[in-house]
């Protein structure tokens, strides 16, 4: 039985003979070894080395096939890398309008409820911490936050 290092060495040599670049060979071997480990958890193999070499060759062929088809489809460009991920102007305008609407809604809240809501949502404070800071009961803070959320939910409905 071969050691893991010997099996990986043989698989690497086979993959390199199949035209895989040396910098890609280690990634292919890692994937093949992961497949070997996953497979041997539920199945018994006569030759782990044969499985490893076959998996590595198949992975290298799959990658070559994907590269070949990928280059033909996108002209060799990685379109995801150059795509602008920023929102479209219409989306930006809608987001700004929603933000203005939410800001107006916050301004219409009772000052105590607004303070409690902002401490809970923005500052990450617990109801107990807010109650201590405001000098009221935890139940009062819970009611203030609940009322503020209900008001803002209704206020923003449809936006």
PyMOL CGO cylinders between C-alpha atoms (Angstrom):
from pymol import cmd
from pymol.cgo import CYLINDER

trace = [
    CYLINDER, 0.00, 0.00, 0.00, 1.35, 3.40, -0.98, 0.3, 1, 1, 1, 1, 1, 1,
    CYLINDER, 1.35, 3.40, -0.98, 1.67, 6.29, 1.39, 0.3, 1, 1, 1, 1, 1, 1,
    CYLINDER, 1.67, 6.29, 1.39, -0.40, 9.38, 0.82, 0.3, 1, 1, 1, 1, 1, 1,
    CYLINDER, -0.40, 9.38, 0.82, 2.66, 11.32, -0.32, 0.3, 1, 1, 1, 1, 1, 1,
    CYLINDER, 2.66, 11.32, -0.32, 3.48, 8.64, -2.90, 0.3, 1, 1, 1, 1, 1, 1,
    CYLINDER, 3.48, 8.64, -2.90, -0.12, 8.54, -4.17, 0.3, 1, 1, 1, 1, 1, 1,
    CYLINDER, -0.12, 8.54, -4.17, -0.23, 12.32, -4.49, 0.3, 1, 1, 1, 1, 1, 1,
    CYLINDER, -0.23, 12.32, -4.49, 3.15, 12.31, -6.26, 0.3, 1, 1, 1, 1, 1, 1,
    CYLINDER, 3.15, 12.31, -6.26, 1.94, 9.77, -8.82, 0.3, 1, 1, 1, 1, 1, 1,
    CYLINDER, 1.94, 9.77, -8.82, -1.34, 11.60, -9.35, 0.3, 1, 1, 1, 1, 1, 1,
    CYLINDER, -1.34, 11.60, -9.35, 0.52, 14.91, -9.76, 0.3, 1, 1, 1, 1, 1, 1,
    CYLINDER, 0.52, 14.91, -9.76, 2.83, 13.37, -12.37, 0.3, 1, 1, 1, 1, 1, 1,
    CYLINDER, 2.83, 13.37, -12.37, -0.13, 11.99, -14.33, 0.3, 1, 1, 1, 1, 1, 1,
    CYLINDER, -0.13, 11.99, -14.33, -1.97, 15.32, -14.23, 0.3, 1, 1, 1, 1, 1, 1,
    CYLINDER, -1.97, 15.32, -14.23, 1.13, 17.21, -15.37, 0.3, 1, 1, 1, 1, 1, 1,
    CYLINDER, 1.13, 17.21, -15.37, 1.55, 14.74, -18.25, 0.3, 1, 1, 1, 1, 1, 1,
    CYLINDER, 1.55, 14.74, -18.25, -2.02, 15.58, -19.29, 0.3, 1, 1, 1, 1, 1, 1,
    CYLINDER, -2.02, 15.58, -19.29, -0.96, 19.19, -19.83, 0.3, 1, 1, 1, 1, 1, 1,
    CYLINDER, -0.96, 19.19, -19.83, -2.09, 20.79, -16.58, 0.3, 1, 1, 1, 1, 1, 1,
    CYLINDER, -2.09, 20.79, -16.58, -0.05, 23.81, -15.52, 0.3, 1, 1, 1, 1, 1, 1,
    CYLINDER, -0.05, 23.81, -15.52, 2.06, 23.14, -12.41, 0.3, 1, 1, 1, 1, 1, 1,
    CYLINDER, 2.06, 23.14, -12.41, 0.33, 25.96, -10.49, 0.3, 1, 1, 1, 1, 1, 1,
    CYLINDER, 0.33, 25.96, -10.49, -3.07, 24.29, -11.14, 0.3, 1, 1, 1, 1, 1, 1,
    CYLINDER, -3.07, 24.29, -11.14, -1.97, 20.74, -10.33, 0.3, 1, 1, 1, 1, 1, 1,
    CYLINDER, -1.97, 20.74, -10.33, -2.02, 21.19, -6.56, 0.3, 1, 1, 1, 1, 1, 1,
    CYLINDER, -2.02, 21.19, -6.56, -5.58, 22.56, -6.63, 0.3, 1, 1, 1, 1, 1, 1,
    CYLINDER, -5.58, 22.56, -6.63, -6.70, 19.61, -8.72, 0.3, 1, 1, 1, 1, 1, 1,
    CYLINDER, -6.70, 19.61, -8.72, -5.00, 17.16, -6.37, 0.3, 1, 1, 1, 1, 1, 1,
    CYLINDER, -5.00, 17.16, -6.37, -6.61, 18.76, -3.36, 0.3, 1, 1, 1, 1, 1, 1,
    CYLINDER, -6.61, 18.76, -3.36, -10.04, 18.43, -4.95, 0.3, 1, 1, 1, 1, 1, 1,
    CYLINDER, -10.04, 18.43, -4.95, -9.32, 14.82, -5.95, 0.3, 1, 1, 1, 1, 1, 1,
    CYLINDER, -9.32, 14.82, -5.95, -8.13, 13.98, -2.45, 0.3, 1, 1, 1, 1, 1, 1,
    CYLINDER, -8.13, 13.98, -2.45, -11.26, 15.55, -0.95, 0.3, 1, 1, 1, 1, 1, 1,
    CYLINDER, -11.26, 15.55, -0.95, -13.37, 13.38, -3.26, 0.3, 1, 1, 1, 1, 1, 1,
    CYLINDER, -13.37, 13.38, -3.26, -11.38, 10.32, -2.24, 0.3, 1, 1, 1, 1, 1, 1,
    CYLINDER, -11.38, 10.32, -2.24, -11.93, 11.06, 1.45, 0.3, 1, 1, 1, 1, 1, 1,
    CYLINDER, -11.93, 11.06, 1.45, -15.66, 11.64, 0.95, 0.3, 1, 1, 1, 1, 1, 1,
    CYLINDER, -15.66, 11.64, 0.95, -16.05, 8.48, -1.11, 0.3, 1, 1, 1, 1, 1, 1,
    CYLINDER, -16.05, 8.48, -1.11, -14.15, 6.23, 1.31, 0.3, 1, 1, 1, 1, 1, 1,
    CYLINDER, -14.15, 6.23, 1.31, -16.44, 7.26, 4.17, 0.3, 1, 1, 1, 1, 1, 1,
    CYLINDER, -16.44, 7.26, 4.17, -19.30, 5.32, 2.61, 0.3, 1, 1, 1, 1, 1, 1,
    CYLINDER, -19.30, 5.32, 2.61, -17.60, 2.92, 0.19, 0.3, 1, 1, 1, 1, 1, 1,
    CYLINDER, -17.60, 2.92, 0.19, -14.72, 0.48, 0.22, 0.3, 1, 1, 1, 1, 1, 1,
    CYLINDER, -14.72, 0.48, 0.22, -12.03, 0.78, -2.45, 0.3, 1, 1, 1, 1, 1, 1,
    CYLINDER, -12.03, 0.78, -2.45, -9.58, -1.78, -3.75, 0.3, 1, 1, 1, 1, 1, 1,
    CYLINDER, -9.58, -1.78, -3.75, -7.14, 0.95, -4.77, 0.3, 1, 1, 1, 1, 1, 1,
    CYLINDER, -7.14, 0.95, -4.77, -7.20, 4.42, -3.33, 0.3, 1, 1, 1, 1, 1, 1,
    CYLINDER, -7.20, 4.42, -3.33, -4.34, 5.36, -5.64, 0.3, 1, 1, 1, 1, 1, 1,
    CYLINDER, -4.34, 5.36, -5.64, -6.32, 4.44, -8.77, 0.3, 1, 1, 1, 1, 1, 1,
    CYLINDER, -6.32, 4.44, -8.77, -9.31, 6.40, -7.50, 0.3, 1, 1, 1, 1, 1, 1,
    CYLINDER, -9.31, 6.40, -7.50, -7.12, 9.44, -6.73, 0.3, 1, 1, 1, 1, 1, 1,
    CYLINDER, -7.12, 9.44, -6.73, -5.41, 9.40, -10.15, 0.3, 1, 1, 1, 1, 1, 1,
    CYLINDER, -5.41, 9.40, -10.15, -8.70, 8.89, -12.00, 0.3, 1, 1, 1, 1, 1, 1,
    CYLINDER, -8.70, 8.89, -12.00, -10.41, 11.67, -10.05, 0.3, 1, 1, 1, 1, 1, 1,
    CYLINDER, -10.41, 11.67, -10.05, -7.51, 14.06, -10.65, 0.3, 1, 1, 1, 1, 1, 1,
    CYLINDER, -7.51, 14.06, -10.65, -7.50, 13.35, -14.40, 0.3, 1, 1, 1, 1, 1, 1,
    CYLINDER, -7.50, 13.35, -14.40, -11.28, 13.79, -14.59, 0.3, 1, 1, 1, 1, 1, 1,
    CYLINDER, -11.28, 13.79, -14.59, -11.14, 17.06, -12.67, 0.3, 1, 1, 1, 1, 1, 1,
    CYLINDER, -11.14, 17.06, -12.67, -8.40, 18.38, -14.97, 0.3, 1, 1, 1, 1, 1, 1,
    CYLINDER, -8.40, 18.38, -14.97, -10.49, 17.44, -18.03, 0.3, 1, 1, 1, 1, 1, 1,
    CYLINDER, -10.49, 17.44, -18.03, -13.57, 19.11, -16.56, 0.3, 1, 1, 1, 1, 1, 1,
    CYLINDER, -13.57, 19.11, -16.56, -11.62, 22.29, -15.87, 0.3, 1, 1, 1, 1, 1, 1,
    CYLINDER, -11.62, 22.29, -15.87, -10.15, 22.31, -19.38, 0.3, 1, 1, 1, 1, 1, 1,
    CYLINDER, -10.15, 22.31, -19.38, -13.62, 21.80, -20.85, 0.3, 1, 1, 1, 1, 1, 1,
    CYLINDER, -13.62, 21.80, -20.85, -15.04, 24.65, -18.74, 0.3, 1, 1, 1, 1, 1, 1,
    CYLINDER, -15.04, 24.65, -18.74, -12.20, 26.96, -19.73, 0.3, 1, 1, 1, 1, 1, 1,
    CYLINDER, -12.20, 26.96, -19.73, -12.66, 26.12, -23.39, 0.3, 1, 1, 1, 1, 1, 1,
    CYLINDER, -12.66, 26.12, -23.39, -16.39, 26.81, -23.32, 0.3, 1, 1, 1, 1, 1, 1,
    CYLINDER, -16.39, 26.81, -23.32, -16.02, 29.80, -21.02, 0.3, 1, 1, 1, 1, 1, 1,
    CYLINDER, -16.02, 29.80, -21.02, -13.55, 31.49, -23.36, 0.3, 1, 1, 1, 1, 1, 1,
    CYLINDER, -13.55, 31.49, -23.36, -15.85, 31.00, -26.32, 0.3, 1, 1, 1, 1, 1, 1,
    CYLINDER, -15.85, 31.00, -26.32, -18.89, 32.40, -24.49, 0.3, 1, 1, 1, 1, 1, 1,
    CYLINDER, -18.89, 32.40, -24.49, -17.32, 35.56, -23.04, 0.3, 1, 1, 1, 1, 1, 1,
    CYLINDER, -17.32, 35.56, -23.04, -14.46, 36.20, -25.44, 0.3, 1, 1, 1, 1, 1, 1,
    CYLINDER, -14.46, 36.20, -25.44, -11.94, 35.32, -22.75, 0.3, 1, 1, 1, 1, 1, 1,
    CYLINDER, -11.94, 35.32, -22.75, -13.11, 38.03, -20.35, 0.3, 1, 1, 1, 1, 1, 1,
    CYLINDER, -13.11, 38.03, -20.35, -14.22, 37.46, -16.81, 0.3, 1, 1, 1, 1, 1, 1,
    CYLINDER, -14.22, 37.46, -16.81, -17.46, 39.41, -17.09, 0.3, 1, 1, 1, 1, 1, 1,
    CYLINDER, -17.46, 39.41, -17.09, -18.22, 39.09, -13.38, 0.3, 1, 1, 1, 1, 1, 1,
    CYLINDER, -18.22, 39.09, -13.38, -14.97, 40.86, -12.55, 0.3, 1, 1, 1, 1, 1, 1,
    CYLINDER, -14.97, 40.86, -12.55, -15.73, 43.87, -14.75, 0.3, 1, 1, 1, 1, 1, 1,
    CYLINDER, -15.73, 43.87, -14.75, -19.49, 44.11, -14.16, 0.3, 1, 1, 1, 1, 1, 1,
    CYLINDER, -19.49, 44.11, -14.16, -20.61, 47.17, -12.22, 0.3, 1, 1, 1, 1, 1, 1,
    CYLINDER, -20.61, 47.17, -12.22, -22.25, 45.95, -9.04, 0.3, 1, 1, 1, 1, 1, 1,
    CYLINDER, -22.25, 45.95, -9.04, -23.56, 49.41, -8.12, 0.3, 1, 1, 1, 1, 1, 1,
    CYLINDER, -23.56, 49.41, -8.12, -27.35, 49.79, -8.15, 0.3, 1, 1, 1, 1, 1, 1,
    CYLINDER, -27.35, 49.79, -8.15, -28.96, 51.20, -11.26, 0.3, 1, 1, 1, 1, 1, 1,
    CYLINDER, -28.96, 51.20, -11.26, -29.94, 54.91, -11.17, 0.3, 1, 1, 1, 1, 1, 1,
    CYLINDER, -29.94, 54.91, -11.17, -33.63, 54.04, -10.76, 0.3, 1, 1, 1, 1, 1, 1,
    CYLINDER, -33.63, 54.04, -10.76, -32.83, 51.80, -7.80, 0.3, 1, 1, 1, 1, 1, 1,
    CYLINDER, -32.83, 51.80, -7.80, -30.71, 54.54, -6.25, 0.3, 1, 1, 1, 1, 1, 1,
    CYLINDER, -30.71, 54.54, -6.25, -33.52, 57.07, -6.65, 0.3, 1, 1, 1, 1, 1, 1,
    CYLINDER, -33.52, 57.07, -6.65, -36.05, 54.69, -5.06, 0.3, 1, 1, 1, 1, 1, 1,
    CYLINDER, -36.05, 54.69, -5.06, -33.68, 53.95, -2.18, 0.3, 1, 1, 1, 1, 1, 1,
    CYLINDER, -33.68, 53.95, -2.18, -33.13, 57.66, -1.55, 0.3, 1, 1, 1, 1, 1, 1,
    CYLINDER, -33.13, 57.66, -1.55, -36.88, 58.27, -1.59, 0.3, 1, 1, 1, 1, 1, 1,
    CYLINDER, -36.88, 58.27, -1.59, -37.45, 55.39, 0.89, 0.3, 1, 1, 1, 1, 1, 1,
    CYLINDER, -37.45, 55.39, 0.89, -34.72, 56.84, 3.10, 0.3, 1, 1, 1, 1, 1, 1,
    CYLINDER, -34.72, 56.84, 3.10, -36.38, 60.27, 3.03, 0.3, 1, 1, 1, 1, 1, 1,
    CYLINDER, -36.38, 60.27, 3.03, -39.73, 58.66, 3.85, 0.3, 1, 1, 1, 1, 1, 1,
    CYLINDER, -39.73, 58.66, 3.85, -38.21, 56.70, 6.77, 0.3, 1, 1, 1, 1, 1, 1,
    CYLINDER, -38.21, 56.70, 6.77, -36.48, 59.83, 8.06, 0.3, 1, 1, 1, 1, 1, 1,
    CYLINDER, -36.48, 59.83, 8.06, -39.77, 61.72, 7.99, 0.3, 1, 1, 1, 1, 1, 1,
    CYLINDER, -39.77, 61.72, 7.99, -41.44, 58.83, 9.82, 0.3, 1, 1, 1, 1, 1, 1,
    CYLINDER, -41.44, 58.83, 9.82, -38.74, 58.84, 12.49, 0.3, 1, 1, 1, 1, 1, 1,
    CYLINDER, -38.74, 58.84, 12.49, -39.21, 62.59, 12.94, 0.3, 1, 1, 1, 1, 1, 1,
    CYLINDER, -39.21, 62.59, 12.94, -42.94, 62.04, 13.52, 0.3, 1, 1, 1, 1, 1, 1,
    CYLINDER, -42.94, 62.04, 13.52, -42.35, 59.55, 16.34, 0.3, 1, 1, 1, 1, 1, 1,
    CYLINDER, -42.35, 59.55, 16.34, -42.72, 60.50, 19.97, 0.3, 1, 1, 1, 1, 1, 1,
    CYLINDER, -42.72, 60.50, 19.97, -39.21, 61.59, 21.09, 0.3, 1, 1, 1, 1, 1, 1,
    CYLINDER, -39.21, 61.59, 21.09, -39.09, 58.96, 23.85, 0.3, 1, 1, 1, 1, 1, 1,
    CYLINDER, -39.09, 58.96, 23.85, -40.12, 56.17, 21.47, 0.3, 1, 1, 1, 1, 1, 1,
    CYLINDER, -40.12, 56.17, 21.47, -37.64, 57.38, 18.84, 0.3, 1, 1, 1, 1, 1, 1,
    CYLINDER, -37.64, 57.38, 18.84, -34.80, 57.41, 21.40, 0.3, 1, 1, 1, 1, 1, 1,
    CYLINDER, -34.80, 57.41, 21.40, -35.64, 53.89, 22.59, 0.3, 1, 1, 1, 1, 1, 1,
    CYLINDER, -35.64, 53.89, 22.59, -35.94, 52.55, 19.05, 0.3, 1, 1, 1, 1, 1, 1,
    CYLINDER, -35.94, 52.55, 19.05, -32.64, 54.08, 17.94, 0.3, 1, 1, 1, 1, 1, 1,
    CYLINDER, -32.64, 54.08, 17.94, -30.81, 52.84, 21.04, 0.3, 1, 1, 1, 1, 1, 1,
    CYLINDER, -30.81, 52.84, 21.04, -32.14, 49.34, 20.44, 0.3, 1, 1, 1, 1, 1, 1,
    CYLINDER, -32.14, 49.34, 20.44, -31.70, 49.16, 16.64, 0.3, 1, 1, 1, 1, 1, 1,
    CYLINDER, -31.70, 49.16, 16.64, -28.67, 51.33, 15.98, 0.3, 1, 1, 1, 1, 1, 1,
    CYLINDER, -28.67, 51.33, 15.98, -26.70, 51.19, 19.23, 0.3, 1, 1, 1, 1, 1, 1,
    CYLINDER, -26.70, 51.19, 19.23, -27.51, 47.51, 19.85, 0.3, 1, 1, 1, 1, 1, 1,
    CYLINDER, -27.51, 47.51, 19.85, -28.60, 48.13, 23.42, 0.3, 1, 1, 1, 1, 1, 1,
    CYLINDER, -28.60, 48.13, 23.42, -30.85, 45.67, 25.23, 0.3, 1, 1, 1, 1, 1, 1,
    CYLINDER, -30.85, 45.67, 25.23, -34.21, 46.67, 26.66, 0.3, 1, 1, 1, 1, 1, 1,
    CYLINDER, -34.21, 46.67, 26.66, -32.73, 46.42, 30.14, 0.3, 1, 1, 1, 1, 1, 1,
    CYLINDER, -32.73, 46.42, 30.14, -29.88, 48.79, 29.26, 0.3, 1, 1, 1, 1, 1, 1,
    CYLINDER, -29.88, 48.79, 29.26, -32.30, 51.25, 27.66, 0.3, 1, 1, 1, 1, 1, 1,
    CYLINDER, -32.30, 51.25, 27.66, -34.62, 51.08, 30.68, 0.3, 1, 1, 1, 1, 1, 1,
    CYLINDER, -34.62, 51.08, 30.68, -31.71, 51.88, 33.00, 0.3, 1, 1, 1, 1, 1, 1,
    CYLINDER, -31.71, 51.88, 33.00, -30.60, 54.80, 30.83, 0.3, 1, 1, 1, 1, 1, 1,
    CYLINDER, -30.60, 54.80, 30.83, -34.13, 56.20, 30.46, 0.3, 1, 1, 1, 1, 1, 1,
    CYLINDER, -34.13, 56.20, 30.46, -35.10, 55.58, 34.07, 0.3, 1, 1, 1, 1, 1, 1,
    CYLINDER, -35.10, 55.58, 34.07, -38.20, 53.56, 33.19, 0.3, 1, 1, 1, 1, 1, 1,
    CYLINDER, -38.20, 53.56, 33.19, -39.29, 49.92, 33.41, 0.3, 1, 1, 1, 1, 1, 1,
    CYLINDER, -39.29, 49.92, 33.41, -38.30, 47.32, 30.85, 0.3, 1, 1, 1, 1, 1, 1,
    CYLINDER, -38.30, 47.32, 30.85, -41.99, 46.91, 29.96, 0.3, 1, 1, 1, 1, 1, 1,
    CYLINDER, -41.99, 46.91, 29.96, -42.20, 50.63, 29.16, 0.3, 1, 1, 1, 1, 1, 1,
    CYLINDER, -42.20, 50.63, 29.16, -39.21, 50.37, 26.84, 0.3, 1, 1, 1, 1, 1, 1,
    CYLINDER, -39.21, 50.37, 26.84, -40.70, 47.31, 25.12, 0.3, 1, 1, 1, 1, 1, 1,
    CYLINDER, -40.70, 47.31, 25.12, -43.97, 49.17, 24.56, 0.3, 1, 1, 1, 1, 1, 1,
    CYLINDER, -43.97, 49.17, 24.56, -42.20, 52.27, 23.22, 0.3, 1, 1, 1, 1, 1, 1,
    CYLINDER, -42.20, 52.27, 23.22, -40.13, 50.23, 20.77, 0.3, 1, 1, 1, 1, 1, 1,
    CYLINDER, -40.13, 50.23, 20.77, -43.17, 48.17, 19.71, 0.3, 1, 1, 1, 1, 1, 1,
    CYLINDER, -43.17, 48.17, 19.71, -45.24, 51.31, 19.11, 0.3, 1, 1, 1, 1, 1, 1,
    CYLINDER, -45.24, 51.31, 19.11, -42.40, 52.89, 17.13, 0.3, 1, 1, 1, 1, 1, 1,
    CYLINDER, -42.40, 52.89, 17.13, -41.97, 49.79, 14.98, 0.3, 1, 1, 1, 1, 1, 1,
    CYLINDER, -41.97, 49.79, 14.98, -45.73, 49.52, 14.36, 0.3, 1, 1, 1, 1, 1, 1,
    CYLINDER, -45.73, 49.52, 14.36, -45.93, 53.20, 13.40, 0.3, 1, 1, 1, 1, 1, 1,
    CYLINDER, -45.93, 53.20, 13.40, -42.95, 52.99, 11.04, 0.3, 1, 1, 1, 1, 1, 1,
    CYLINDER, -42.95, 52.99, 11.04, -44.22, 49.77, 9.48, 0.3, 1, 1, 1, 1, 1, 1,
    CYLINDER, -44.22, 49.77, 9.48, -47.51, 51.46, 8.69, 0.3, 1, 1, 1, 1, 1, 1,
    CYLINDER, -47.51, 51.46, 8.69, -45.75, 54.64, 7.61, 0.3, 1, 1, 1, 1, 1, 1,
    CYLINDER, -45.75, 54.64, 7.61, -43.50, 52.78, 5.18, 0.3, 1, 1, 1, 1, 1, 1,
    CYLINDER, -43.50, 52.78, 5.18, -46.26, 50.44, 3.91, 0.3, 1, 1, 1, 1, 1, 1,
    CYLINDER, -46.26, 50.44, 3.91, -46.22, 50.57, 0.14, 0.3, 1, 1, 1, 1, 1, 1,
    CYLINDER, -46.22, 50.57, 0.14, -42.75, 52.07, -0.10, 0.3, 1, 1, 1, 1, 1, 1,
]
cmd.load_cgo(trace, "trace")
